Amino acid sequence: MPRRKLSVVAADSARINAELAELRTRLEIRAEWPGEVLAEAEEAAGSPRVPGEDATDLPLFTVDPPGSRDLDQAMHLAHRPGGYRVHYAIADVAAFVRPGGAVDAEARRRVQTLYFPDRRVPLHPARLSEDAASLLPGEIRPALLWQIDLDADGAVVLADLRRAQVRSRRRLDYAGVQQALDAGAADEQLTLLATVGRLREQQEQARGGISLPVPEQEVEESPHGYRLAYRAQLPVEGWNAQISLLTGMAAADLMLDAGIGLLRTLPAAPESAYARLRRTAEALRVHWPDTVRYPELIRSLDPQVPLNAAFLNECTGLLRGAGYQAFDASQGLPAPADPGHAALAAPYAHCTAPLRRLADRFALETCAAVAGGADVPSWVREALPVLPALTAGGDRRAAEVERACVDLVEAELLHGREGEDFDAVVIDVDERKPAHGTVQLREPAVRAKCDGDGREPLPLGGRIRVRLTLADPATRTVRFAPA
């Protein structure tokens, strides 16, 4: 599975953009804002709830993709006696959104920000998400400010949360931070991010958690049209994610102790799934001794090796079933019997992206109340029972959008090339129909179904030549057959 961008294939952007607009209509995704939502957002931007504490002297910084303006998180890291201190500021969206108001109602309808190749469909109006509520550098903003103390090994010693005014100093991007670290030119803050990030990765490993190193398939817009690429995370993205995960786990512990909250859960995969995975490992000649635990095996594999890449793709099947679990002991809504997130090997809550995810606002409000010794707001309690179903619908819609966009661009880029042969790796085989499966092309960066004639099974993990048999933009369908 390549880590580099594979192809630059020109396409008619105007035509694809028109089809993307039609796709939004077909999926009933409203990209425009009702007038009352915009008016309320404008009013809220000028009169947010302002916290009494001033933490603007804390030199926070953000790390995001280039050009991002919806900045949910800013951090500051420091040494402390015997360990480290992490300050993590989260945009206080609830300071701007009136419960039961027009912005709140529209956010509940949208659930989360949706990403199309040509545009974003945000959860909140840009006046809030990219301006007044965003932790932009140099601007004083209301925030939920976490202080998490770690020991020398990166384990949590203390976690606290309070409302405060903050001011970020720098807006950085992943590539720039990674370049500075690699060149030995990083300042103390960035060096601490790498240090704490690595320690938290070691803590994850000790817990039995796992992050799959599977490069993502992405649609990118270039000056010459759209292209498809395989993208692997930079190390700094993983370290930055560890700070977010650290905060989400602290939030989960806080809510579980209080008997009220909203968790992001993932059940452990059944033994039958691991048994199937072991059969797959054997077929792919991936050595998996009985004494080696699954997380240890994953960390030992190089995703650039085709057989390993195919196996890692199969491992994603163990991550199915993620959802939200709400609980409120005072209202007879019990905490889940298993509150853990199997991939993290710990309880976890989404709470670090409230500009882009609806659930985070409710989790943060719960945590803020609990940490401050106050009652959880009634509007949060009233919403908790319906949030899991609401957010599950948003997750399904986001997954549908992502897959539909990739399918459309794949079909557009390959349309007219039917009959051509391509190099590919078989990354999945249908157990019931082994002549059918999924292949990943080396170039262009396409994953699609491959249908054999039924006489020979597809070689899972094997390199094969495939022939394009169908590329239909109208139905967003691409199909291959062994050449």
SVG drawing of the C-alpha trace seen along z (x, -y; Angstrom):
<svg xmlns="http://www.w3.org/2000/svg" viewBox="-36 -42 55 65">
<polyline fill="none" stroke="black" stroke-width="0.4" points="0.0,0.0 1.9,-3.0 2.6,-6.0 3.2,-8.4 0.7,-10.2 0.2,-8.0 -1.4,-9.9 -2.2,-13.2 -5.0,-12.7 -6.7,-15.7 -10.5,-15.8 -13.1,-18.4 -13.6,-20.1 -16.7,-22.0 -18.4,-18.8 -17.5,-17.0 -18.5,-20.0 -21.9,-20.0 -22.2,-16.3 -21.2,-16.9 -23.9,-19.5 -26.4,-17.0 -25.1,-14.4 -25.8,-16.8 -29.4,-17.3 -29.9,-13.6 -28.6,-12.9 -30.9,-15.8 -27.9,-17.7 -28.7,-21.4 -25.6,-23.4 -27.2,-26.8 -28.3,-28.4 -31.8,-29.6 -31.9,-33.3 -32.9,-33.0 -29.8,-30.8 -27.5,-33.3 -29.2,-36.2 -28.9,-34.4 -25.3,-33.4 -24.4,-37.0 -26.0,-38.2 -24.3,-35.5 -20.9,-36.3 -21.1,-39.8 -22.3,-38.7 -21.0,-35.3 -21.0,-34.1 -17.7,-35.4 -15.9,-33.3 -14.5,-35.1 -11.1,-33.6 -8.4,-35.1 -5.8,-32.6 -4.7,-34.7 -1.1,-34.7 -0.9,-31.0 1.0,-30.9 -1.2,-28.3 -0.7,-27.1 -2.7,-25.2 -1.7,-22.5 -4.1,-21.9 -4.2,-21.3 -3.0,-24.4 -5.7,-27.0 -8.0,-25.7 -10.0,-28.3 -12.4,-26.2 -9.8,-25.7 -11.3,-23.6 -8.2,-23.0 -5.1,-24.9 -2.4,-23.5 0.5,-24.4 3.0,-21.8 5.4,-22.2 7.7,-20.3 6.5,-19.9 8.3,-18.2 8.3,-14.5 6.6,-14.8 4.7,-17.1 1.7,-19.4 -0.7,-19.7 -3.0,-22.6 -5.6,-21.9 -8.1,-24.6 -11.3,-23.6 -13.5,-26.1 -16.5,-26.9 -19.3,-26.6 -22.0,-26.6 -20.9,-30.2 -22.5,-31.1 -25.3,-28.6 -28.6,-29.2 -30.3,-25.9 -33.4,-25.6 -32.5,-28.4 -32.2,-28.4 -28.5,-27.6 -29.0,-24.7 -31.9,-23.3 -29.9,-23.5 -26.8,-21.9 -29.0,-19.0 -30.3,-18.5 -26.7,-18.5 -25.0,-16.6 -21.5,-17.0 -19.5,-18.8 -19.5,-17.0 -16.6,-17.1 -17.0,-17.2 -14.1,-17.6 -15.4,-21.0 -16.6,-22.3 -17.4,-21.7 -20.9,-21.7 -20.2,-22.9 -22.1,-22.1 -22.2,-25.8 -22.3,-29.0 -18.9,-30.3 -19.5,-33.5 -19.1,-31.2 -17.1,-28.2 -14.4,-30.1 -14.6,-33.4 -16.0,-34.2 -15.8,-30.8 -12.6,-29.6 -9.3,-29.7 -7.7,-31.8 -4.2,-33.3 -4.2,-36.6 -7.9,-36.6 -9.3,-36.3 -11.9,-33.5 -14.0,-31.7 -12.8,-28.2 -13.0,-25.0 -9.4,-24.8 -8.2,-21.4 -5.1,-21.0 -3.8,-17.4 -0.7,-16.5 1.3,-13.5 4.1,-11.6 7.5,-11.0 6.1,-8.0 3.1,-9.9 0.5,-8.4 -2.3,-10.8 -1.8,-12.1 -4.5,-14.8 -7.1,-16.2 -9.1,-19.3 -11.3,-21.5 -12.4,-25.1 -13.9,-27.9 -11.4,-30.6 -10.6,-33.3 -7.7,-32.2 -5.6,-33.6 -3.7,-31.3 -0.3,-32.7 0.5,-30.6 -1.3,-28.7 0.9,-25.8 0.4,-23.1 1.4,-19.4 4.0,-19.5 5.7,-22.6 5.9,-21.1 7.2,-17.8 9.8,-19.6 11.0,-21.6 11.3,-18.5 13.1,-16.5 15.6,-19.3 16.3,-19.7 14.9,-23.3 11.8,-22.8 11.3,-25.0 10.6,-23.7 6.8,-23.5 7.1,-21.3 9.8,-19.2 7.5,-18.6 4.7,-17.6 6.9,-14.9 8.0,-13.8 4.6,-13.7 3.1,-12.2 5.6,-9.3 5.0,-8.7 1.2,-8.5 1.8,-6.1 3.7,-3.9 0.9,-4.2 -1.5,-3.1 0.6,-0.1 0.8,0.8 -3.0,0.7 -3.4,2.9 -4.8,0.1 -4.0,-0.1 -4.0,-2.6 -4.1,-0.9 -1.4,-2.4 -3.6,-2.2 -3.1,-5.1 -6.3,-6.8 -7.7,-7.2 -8.3,-10.9 -9.8,-13.1 -7.8,-16.2 -8.4,-19.2 -5.4,-20.4 -5.1,-23.3 -5.7,-20.7 -8.8,-19.1 -9.2,-16.3 -6.9,-13.5 -6.9,-10.5 -4.1,-9.8 -3.2,-7.5 -2.1,-9.5 -0.3,-8.2 -0.2,-10.3 2.9,-12.2 4.3,-11.2 3.3,-14.6 -0.3,-14.0 -0.3,-10.9 1.3,-12.8 -1.3,-15.6 -4.0,-12.9 -2.6,-11.5 -3.2,-14.8 -6.8,-14.8 -7.3,-11.1 -5.7,-11.9 -8.4,-14.6 -11.2,-12.4 -10.2,-9.7 -10.0,-12.2 -13.5,-13.4 -14.9,-9.9 -13.4,-9.2 -14.9,-12.4 -18.4,-11.6 -18.3,-8.0 -17.4,-9.1 -20.3,-11.5 -22.8,-9.0 -23.8,-11.2 -22.4,-11.7 -22.0,-10.7 -19.3,-8.2 -17.9,-7.1 -17.7,-3.3 -16.5,-0.4 -17.3,3.2 -14.5,5.7 -14.6,7.9 -15.9,11.4 -13.5,14.3 -14.9,15.5 -13.5,12.2 -10.1,12.9 -10.2,16.5 -11.0,15.2 -8.2,12.8 -5.8,15.5 -6.8,17.5 -6.3,14.3 -2.8,13.9 -1.9,17.5 -3.2,17.0 -1.1,13.8 2.0,15.4 1.9,12.9 3.7,14.6 1.4,14.4 2.7,16.6 0.2,17.7 2.2,15.9 2.0,12.5 -1.0,10.3 -2.9,8.6 -1.7,5.1 1.9,6.2 1.5,7.8 0.0,4.7 2.9,2.5 5.4,5.0 4.0,4.7 5.2,2.4 2.2,1.2 4.4,0.6 4.7,4.4 1.7,5.5 0.9,8.6 1.0,6.5 -1.1,3.8 -3.8,6.4 -3.8,7.8 -4.1,4.3 -7.0,3.6 -8.7,6.8 -8.1,5.6 -10.4,2.6 -13.2,5.1 -12.5,5.3 -13.4,1.6 -17.0,1.9 -19.7,1.1 -18.5,-2.3 -21.3,-4.4 -22.4,-6.7 -23.7,-5.7 -25.5,-8.2 -26.1,-7.7 -27.7,-9.6 -28.0,-7.7 -30.4,-10.3 -32.9,-9.7 -32.6,-5.9 -30.4,-5.9 -27.6,-3.5 -24.0,-3.6 -23.1,-1.0 -22.0,2.4 -18.8,2.1 -18.0,-1.6 -14.7,-1.0 -13.5,-1.8 -11.8,1.4 -9.3,-0.3 -8.1,-2.6 -8.5,0.1 -10.1,-2.6 -13.3,-4.6 -13.3,-7.6 -15.5,-10.5 -15.6,-12.8 -15.1,-16.3 -12.3,-18.0 -14.1,-19.1 -17.3,-21.0 -17.1,-23.2 -17.5,-20.1 -19.3,-17.5 -22.6,-18.0 -21.9,-15.4 -18.8,-17.2 -20.8,-20.3 -22.9,-18.1 -20.0,-16.1 -18.0,-19.3 -21.0,-20.9 -21.4,-17.8 -17.7,-17.8 -17.6,-21.5 -20.5,-21.2 -19.1,-18.2 -15.6,-19.7 -17.1,-22.9 -19.3,-21.2 -22.5,-22.5 -25.6,-20.7 -25.5,-19.5 -27.7,-21.9 -31.2,-20.7 -30.9,-21.1 -28.0,-18.6 -29.9,-16.1 -33.0,-16.4 -30.9,-15.7 -28.9,-12.8 -31.5,-10.0 -31.9,-11.0 -28.2,-11.9 -27.0,-8.3 -29.6,-7.8 -29.1,-11.3 -25.3,-11.0 -25.5,-7.5 -27.5,-8.9 -24.9,-11.6 -22.1,-9.0 -24.0,-7.0 -24.6,-10.1 -20.9,-11.2 -19.8,-7.7 -22.2,-7.7 -21.0,-11.1 -17.3,-10.1 -17.9,-6.9 -20.1,-8.5 -17.6,-11.3 -14.7,-8.9 -16.8,-6.6 -17.8,-9.6 -14.3,-10.8 -13.0,-7.3 -15.6,-6.8 -15.0,-10.2 -11.2,-9.7 -11.5,-6.2 -14.4,-6.9 -13.4,-6.2 -10.5,-3.9 -12.5,-0.7 -10.5,2.2 -7.2,0.8 -5.1,3.0 -3.6,1.9 -1.3,3.2 -3.2,4.0 -3.0,5.7 -5.9,7.9 -6.8,6.4 -10.0,8.4 -11.6,11.6 -15.3,12.6 -15.2,15.7 -18.4,17.0 -17.3,16.2 -13.5,16.2 -13.3,15.2 -14.7,11.8 -13.1,9.2 -11.5,5.8 -8.3,4.6 -6.2,1.5 -4.5,0.0 -1.0,-1.3 -1.9,-4.1 -4.3,-5.8 -5.1,-5.6 -8.3,-3.6 -9.9,-0.8 -12.7,1.1 -14.5,4.4 -12.9,7.1 -15.1,9.9 -13.5,13.1 -15.1,15.7 -15.5,18.1 -12.9,20.6 -10.0,19.3 -10.0,17.5 -8.4,14.1 -5.0,14.3 -5.5,12.3 -2.5,10.0 -1.2,10.9 -0.1,8.6 -2.2,9.0 -3.1,7.3 -6.7,6.2 -8.8,4.9 -11.2,2.1 -14.7,3.3 -16.9,0.5 -16.5,-3.2 -19.9,-4.8 -20.1,-8.3 -23.9,-8.2 -24.1,-5.3 -20.6,-6.0 -19.6,-2.5 -16.1,-1.1 -15.5,2.6 -12.4,4.6 -11.8,8.2 -8.5,10.2 -6.7,9.4"/>
</svg>
